[in-house]
Every structure is written in structure tokens, then in C-alpha cells.
Amino acid sequence: MAATAPAPRAAVRVRPKDPWPRRTVDWLVKNLFSSWFNTLLTLVSLWVIYFTVTRVWRWATETAVWAVIPANFQLFLVGVYPRDQLWRFHVILGVFAVLTALSVAAALNRDFGRKAMRWLVTPWLLFLPGSMFLLWGLPGSETLPHVQTSSWGGLTLTLVLAAVGIAGSLPIGILLALGRRSSLPVISVFSTFFIETVRGTPLVAIIFMAHLMVPIFLPGVTIDRVIRAMIGLTLFTSAYMAENVRGGLQSIPKGQYEAAQALGMSPALTMILVILPQALRSVLPSIVGQFISLFKDTSLVAIIGLMDLLGIARSITANPAWAGLQAETFLFIAIIYWIFCFALSYGSRRLERMLGLERPS
């Protein structure tokens, strides 16, 4: 008996995509004018935005005196760093721009990004110590003379403090989180005591304690004020980082431990290769949020006399030549803080998308 031919499938009709003006109108109706209350709220919000933007624009274009920014731009960037050694800052800025451009290109291209990120890890890890060495210099050298950290200031000092705090707080926070979950009472009690004590103390007090107590614990050793500020910021952030990491460790199901043990992995390898990567991956937004908070908290080092970005702004506004220009000066540094914080947040979202952490909309 001859086989009968299968019946032809019905053609699937694909609905043509609406043009963008129609999609825009549909989105506006659905999200902004779906009801009388949403319509009223949208109109009131538009009026508030218009009122605010017009007043700010009028002040910025007619009243504000922006000459304070270009006249002190170098102070904002490097403080009182020796002018004949500014080429070091330019080299660091150029390397940072190249690494950032490559990282952005890798983040935008998913196929190329995974391979490129592996090659970019090492340059980024070497960037911080290399920049510190270049800024510090070598004592007795004529080509690269030593520059005291008291001459560091402005955005350069802010970035150095934030970078050292980020690089130091993450590993210390991981160790504290693991120590708090340790079965050894001594390690667990010490980690818990450190975390809860630091988290219960204001950052201002931590900075003051680091500034005053570090020389007492290290008699006969001269510790620079910038180094003491780095220690205070790192210890403070590591306590909060430990709780973020501990939350990630608690989110890992017990089956992951059992599967690793079934494969014959030791507890140390299980934690390093299986549990910890998943824990850090799950709390990546919290970790980046802590980094953003640390970057903004560096402004508190002005209380111990360091001329960071905020300290430079305060010294400029204290100059009689620029008296009464506080709004322009502090608005400028606020924009700088926003740019760097937004860059960290955007990079975090791109990394989450690459790792598959972003929920589909």
C-alpha cells in the first residue's frame, strides 16, 4: 500500500510590526494616560519638570559665574601636585582611557567580550599598583622623583582612595564572611565581633581612629595620612562587604555542597571553585552598590585635612577671589561624582547581562 503524502501545513501568518510612531503613541497611552489619575499625575509631573528645568537653565545661563571652574580646573584634577610632574597624571589618564574603551567595547560585544575580558583582567589588576608607583615615584631619583602624598589632591586623590578601598575591601570582606561561618569558635567570634563593631560605628569615627590609632599601634613607624585614610576606608567597607558576601553564601542551596562532595572535592576546593563564585555572582549588584557608596564616602577624608575633591572645592570657595560661588563649585563636583557613580552602575548592569543575571523584560 502506497504511503500517503503528509498534508501541507498551514502557512503561519506573521503580523507586520507597527511603525514606530504608532508604537510610541501606544506606549504613552498605556504608561502615562491609561486613566484619569495617571493623566493628572503625568500633567503635574510635566509642569514640575518644566518649572524646575527652566529655573535652573535661567540661573546657569544668566546668573551663574562659571569662570571658577576653568580657572581652578587643574586644582580639581590633581590638587597641588608638582606642575613639572603632571606628565605622570597624563600617562595614568591615557592608560585608564584605553582600558576603559576596551572594556566598554568588550561589554557591548557579547561574543568578543568573553574572550577580551580574560585579557583585560591582568592589565586592570596591574593598573592600580602601577598608578600608585608612578604617582609616588622613587626617592633619590631624578627621572621619577618622590612626591609626598601631602601633595596629592583633587580627583586624583579621590580615585586613589576609592580604588585602594575597593581592591582591599573585597578580599578582606570575603575572608570575614567565611570566618563568620567558620566552625572554629575563635575565628567565628573574632569575625563577628569585627563586623558588628565596625558596622555599628560611623565612618567618621573610623577615619579618626585610623588617623590617631595607627601610629600608636606601630610605634617608631611613620604612616602617611593618606595611608591611614586608606586603612580606615578599607576596614569600614570590608565589614559591609562581608555581610553582602555572607548573604550570597546563604543563598546557595545545600545540594551544591553535596554534589561537590560526591565528586570527591575537599571543603576548601568546594568553597573556592563551586560555592564562592556562585555567591559573588548572586550578590553582584550589592557589591557594586557598596563600591559606589565607598566612592562617595571618600569625601569624608577632608575632616583629617586631606585635599580630596571636596576638600579642594571647599578651599576654592574659601578664597576671597571666588567668594559667593559655592553653588557653581559644588554643582561641578556633584556632576563629577555622578559621572563616576553612573559609570560603575552601568558597568554593573552590563556585567549582569553578560552573566545572565538580568531578568527578561
Contacts in CASP RR format, 6 or more apart in sequence:
PFRMAT RR
TARGET T0000
AUTHOR 0000-0000-0000
METHOD contacts of the structure
MODEL  1
MAATAPAPRAAVRVRPKDPWPRRTVDWLVKNLFSSWFNTLLTLVSLWVIY
FTVTRVWRWATETAVWAVIPANFQLFLVGVYPRDQLWRFHVILGVFAVLT
ALSVAAALNRDFGRKAMRWLVTPWLLFLPGSMFLLWGLPGSETLPHVQTS
SWGGLTLTLVLAAVGIAGSLPIGILLALGRRSSLPVISVFSTFFIETVRG
TPLVAIIFMAHLMVPIFLPGVTIDRVIRAMIGLTLFTSAYMAENVRGGLQ
SIPKGQYEAAQALGMSPALTMILVILPQALRSVLPSIVGQFISLFKDTSL
VAIIGLMDLLGIARSITANPAWAGLQAETFLFIAIIYWIFCFALSYGSRR
LERMLGLERPS
18 26 0 8 1.000
32 38 0 8 1.000
32 39 0 8 1.000
32 42 0 8 1.000
33 39 0 8 1.000
33 42 0 8 1.000
64 327 0 8 1.000
64 328 0 8 1.000
65 325 0 8 1.000
65 328 0 8 1.000
66 328 0 8 1.000
68 316 0 8 1.000
68 322 0 8 1.000
68 325 0 8 1.000
68 328 0 8 1.000
68 329 0 8 1.000
69 76 0 8 1.000
69 328 0 8 1.000
69 329 0 8 1.000
69 332 0 8 1.000
71 322 0 8 1.000
72 312 0 8 1.000
72 316 0 8 1.000
72 322 0 8 1.000
74 86 0 8 1.000
75 154 0 8 1.000
75 312 0 8 1.000
75 315 0 8 1.000
75 316 0 8 1.000
76 154 0 8 1.000
76 155 0 8 1.000
76 309 0 8 1.000
76 312 0 8 1.000
76 313 0 8 1.000
76 332 0 8 1.000
76 333 0 8 1.000
76 336 0 8 1.000
77 89 0 8 1.000
77 154 0 8 1.000
77 155 0 8 1.000
77 156 0 8 1.000
78 86 0 8 1.000
78 89 0 8 1.000
78 152 0 8 1.000
78 153 0 8 1.000
78 154 0 8 1.000
78 155 0 8 1.000
78 156 0 8 1.000
79 151 0 8 1.000
79 152 0 8 1.000
79 153 0 8 1.000
79 154 0 8 1.000
79 156 0 8 1.000
79 157 0 8 1.000
79 307 0 8 1.000
79 312 0 8 1.000
80 151 0 8 1.000
80 153 0 8 1.000
80 307 0 8 1.000
81 89 0 8 1.000
81 147 0 8 1.000
81 151 0 8 1.000
81 152 0 8 1.000
81 153 0 8 1.000
81 156 0 8 1.000
82 147 0 8 1.000
82 151 0 8 1.000
85 145 0 8 1.000
85 147 0 8 1.000
88 134 0 8 1.000
88 135 0 8 1.000
88 144 0 8 1.000
89 135 0 8 1.000
89 156 0 8 1.000
91 134 0 8 1.000
92 131 0 8 1.000
92 134 0 8 1.000
92 135 0 8 1.000
95 127 0 8 1.000
95 131 0 8 1.000
96 127 0 8 1.000
99 120 0 8 1.000
99 123 0 8 1.000
99 124 0 8 1.000
99 127 0 8 1.000
102 116 0 8 1.000
102 120 0 8 1.000
103 117 0 8 1.000
103 120 0 8 1.000
103 124 0 8 1.000
105 112 0 8 1.000
105 113 0 8 1.000
105 116 0 8 1.000
106 112 0 8 1.000
106 113 0 8 1.000
106 116 0 8 1.000
106 117 0 8 1.000
106 120 0 8 1.000
107 113 0 8 1.000
107 347 0 8 1.000
107 350 0 8 1.000
107 351 0 8 1.000
107 354 0 8 1.000
108 350 0 8 1.000
109 116 0 8 1.000
110 354 0 8 1.000
113 354 0 8 1.000
114 354 0 8 1.000
128 163 0 8 1.000
128 164 0 8 1.000
128 167 0 8 1.000
131 160 0 8 1.000
131 163 0 8 1.000
132 160 0 8 1.000
132 164 0 8 1.000
134 144 0 8 1.000
135 147 0 8 1.000
135 152 0 8 1.000
135 156 0 8 1.000
135 160 0 8 1.000
136 146 0 8 1.000
136 147 0 8 1.000
136 149 0 8 1.000
137 144 0 8 1.000
137 145 0 8 1.000
137 146 0 8 1.000
137 147 0 8 1.000
138 144 0 8 1.000
138 145 0 8 1.000
138 146 0 8 1.000
139 146 0 8 1.000
140 146 0 8 1.000
148 224 0 8 1.000
149 224 0 8 1.000
149 225 0 8 1.000
149 226 0 8 1.000
149 227 0 8 1.000
150 224 0 8 1.000
150 225 0 8 1.000
150 226 0 8 1.000
152 160 0 8 1.000
152 226 0 8 1.000
152 307 0 8 1.000
153 306 0 8 1.000
153 307 0 8 1.000
153 308 0 8 1.000
153 309 0 8 1.000
153 312 0 8 1.000
154 307 0 8 1.000
154 308 0 8 1.000
154 309 0 8 1.000
154 311 0 8 1.000
154 312 0 8 1.000
155 309 0 8 1.000
155 336 0 8 1.000
157 226 0 8 1.000
157 306 0 8 1.000
157 307 0 8 1.000
157 308 0 8 1.000
157 309 0 8 1.000
158 295 0 8 1.000
158 298 0 8 1.000
158 299 0 8 1.000
158 308 0 8 1.000
158 309 0 8 1.000
159 340 0 8 1.000
160 226 0 8 1.000
161 226 0 8 1.000
161 229 0 8 1.000
161 230 0 8 1.000
161 233 0 8 1.000
161 298 0 8 1.000
161 301 0 8 1.000
161 308 0 8 1.000
162 291 0 8 1.000
162 294 0 8 1.000
162 295 0 8 1.000
162 298 0 8 1.000
164 230 0 8 1.000
164 233 0 8 1.000
164 234 0 8 1.000
165 230 0 8 1.000
165 233 0 8 1.000
165 234 0 8 1.000
165 237 0 8 1.000
165 294 0 8 1.000
166 237 0 8 1.000
166 291 0 8 1.000
166 294 0 8 1.000
168 234 0 8 1.000
168 238 0 8 1.000
169 233 0 8 1.000
169 234 0 8 1.000
169 237 0 8 1.000
169 238 0 8 1.000
169 241 0 8 1.000
169 290 0 8 1.000
169 294 0 8 1.000
170 238 0 8 1.000
170 241 0 8 1.000
170 287 0 8 1.000
172 234 0 8 1.000
172 235 0 8 1.000
172 238 0 8 1.000
172 241 0 8 1.000
172 242 0 8 1.000
173 238 0 8 1.000
173 239 0 8 1.000
173 241 0 8 1.000
173 242 0 8 1.000
173 245 0 8 1.000
174 241 0 8 1.000
174 242 0 8 1.000
174 245 0 8 1.000
174 276 0 8 1.000
174 280 0 8 1.000
176 191 0 8 1.000
176 194 0 8 1.000
176 195 0 8 1.000
176 238 0 8 1.000
176 239 0 8 1.000
176 241 0 8 1.000
176 242 0 8 1.000
177 191 0 8 1.000
177 241 0 8 1.000
177 242 0 8 1.000
177 243 0 8 1.000
177 245 0 8 1.000
177 246 0 8 1.000
177 247 0 8 1.000
177 249 0 8 1.000
178 249 0 8 1.000
178 271 0 8 1.000
179 187 0 8 1.000
179 188 0 8 1.000
179 191 0 8 1.000
180 188 0 8 1.000
180 191 0 8 1.000
180 192 0 8 1.000
180 195 0 8 1.000
180 242 0 8 1.000
180 246 0 8 1.000
181 188 0 8 1.000
181 246 0 8 1.000
181 249 0 8 1.000
182 188 0 8 1.000
182 191 0 8 1.000
191 242 0 8 1.000
194 239 0 8 1.000
195 239 0 8 1.000
195 242 0 8 1.000
195 243 0 8 1.000
198 206 0 8 1.000
198 235 0 8 1.000
198 236 0 8 1.000
198 238 0 8 1.000
198 239 0 8 1.000
199 239 0 8 1.000
199 240 0 8 1.000
199 243 0 8 1.000
203 233 0 8 1.000
203 236 0 8 1.000
203 297 0 8 1.000
203 300 0 8 1.000
204 300 0 8 1.000
204 303 0 8 1.000
206 232 0 8 1.000
206 233 0 8 1.000
206 235 0 8 1.000
206 236 0 8 1.000
207 229 0 8 1.000
207 232 0 8 1.000
207 233 0 8 1.000
207 300 0 8 1.000
207 301 0 8 1.000
207 303 0 8 1.000
207 304 0 8 1.000
208 303 0 8 1.000
208 304 0 8 1.000
209 232 0 8 1.000
210 228 0 8 1.000
210 229 0 8 1.000
210 231 0 8 1.000
210 232 0 8 1.000
210 235 0 8 1.000
211 225 0 8 1.000
211 228 0 8 1.000
211 229 0 8 1.000
211 304 0 8 1.000
214 223 0 8 1.000
214 228 0 8 1.000
214 231 0 8 1.000
215 221 0 8 1.000
215 222 0 8 1.000
215 223 0 8 1.000
215 228 0 8 1.000
225 304 0 8 1.000
225 305 0 8 1.000
225 306 0 8 1.000
226 306 0 8 1.000
228 304 0 8 1.000
229 301 0 8 1.000
229 304 0 8 1.000
229 306 0 8 1.000
233 294 0 8 1.000
233 297 0 8 1.000
233 298 0 8 1.000
233 301 0 8 1.000
236 297 0 8 1.000
237 290 0 8 1.000
237 293 0 8 1.000
237 294 0 8 1.000
240 290 0 8 1.000
240 293 0 8 1.000
241 287 0 8 1.000
241 290 0 8 1.000
244 283 0 8 1.000
244 286 0 8 1.000
244 287 0 8 1.000
244 290 0 8 1.000
245 279 0 8 1.000
245 280 0 8 1.000
245 283 0 8 1.000
245 287 0 8 1.000
247 279 0 8 1.000
247 283 0 8 1.000
248 279 0 8 1.000
248 280 0 8 1.000
248 282 0 8 1.000
248 283 0 8 1.000
249 275 0 8 1.000
249 276 0 8 1.000
249 279 0 8 1.000
251 279 0 8 1.000
251 282 0 8 1.000
251 283 0 8 1.000
252 275 0 8 1.000
252 278 0 8 1.000
252 279 0 8 1.000
252 282 0 8 1.000
256 274 0 8 1.000
256 275 0 8 1.000
256 278 0 8 1.000
257 270 0 8 1.000
257 274 0 8 1.000
257 275 0 8 1.000
259 274 0 8 1.000
260 269 0 8 1.000
260 270 0 8 1.000
260 273 0 8 1.000
260 274 0 8 1.000
260 275 0 8 1.000
261 270 0 8 1.000
265 273 0 8 1.000
265 274 0 8 1.000
280 287 0 8 1.000
281 355 0 8 1.000
281 357 0 8 1.000
282 357 0 8 1.000
284 348 0 8 1.000
284 351 0 8 1.000
284 352 0 8 1.000
284 355 0 8 1.000
284 357 0 8 1.000
285 348 0 8 1.000
285 352 0 8 1.000
288 344 0 8 1.000
288 345 0 8 1.000
288 347 0 8 1.000
288 348 0 8 1.000
289 344 0 8 1.000
289 345 0 8 1.000
289 348 0 8 1.000
291 344 0 8 1.000
292 341 0 8 1.000
292 344 0 8 1.000
292 345 0 8 1.000
295 337 0 8 1.000
295 340 0 8 1.000
295 341 0 8 1.000
295 344 0 8 1.000
296 337 0 8 1.000
296 341 0 8 1.000
298 308 0 8 1.000
299 308 0 8 1.000
299 309 0 8 1.000
299 310 0 8 1.000
299 311 0 8 1.000
301 308 0 8 1.000
302 308 0 8 1.000
302 310 0 8 1.000
302 311 0 8 1.000
302 314 0 8 1.000
305 311 0 8 1.000
307 315 0 8 1.000
309 333 0 8 1.000
309 336 0 8 1.000
309 337 0 8 1.000
310 333 0 8 1.000
313 329 0 8 1.000
313 330 0 8 1.000
313 332 0 8 1.000
313 333 0 8 1.000
316 322 0 8 1.000
316 329 0 8 1.000
317 323 0 8 1.000
317 324 0 8 1.000
317 325 0 8 1.000
317 326 0 8 1.000
317 329 0 8 1.000
317 330 0 8 1.000
322 329 0 8 1.000
349 358 0 8 1.000
352 358 0 8 1.000
END
